[in-house]
Amino acid sequence: MSFQEESTIFRQLLGDTPKIRVLEYLLEGRELDHSLGDIAEGAGINRVTLFRLWPEIEKSKLVVHTRNIGNAKLFKLNMKNAYAKSIAELFDKVINEEFKKASLGKELSH
């Protein structure tokens, strides 16, 4: 099962929408920069859908353009943005809590 197909606690809490999938992908790889093609593929959404959403995402300043490689523009989560920081903190808490539950469940089953 690929990332796109598996249900995550983040998507269960916030809704499984293309925008949430993009945010989740960018949050998971926040140290790296990504092309729009990579973001669409990694988020499991159609490129056309991403191109429709992208102006709003850029306007919100949740992402920052980092560099160009050939014709490809690369972006990453803008961790200087207060909203991006808050979303990242929420994401990390949710993921850490889910990891603790999974680890505890494994310990109890042994």
Buried (B, 14 or more C-beta within 10 A) or exposed (E): EEEEEEEBBBBEEBEEEBBBBBBBBBBBBBEEBBBBEBBBBBBBBEEEBBEEBBEEBBEEEBBBEEEEEEEEBBBBBBEEBEEBEEBBEBBEEBBEEBEEEEEEEEEEEE
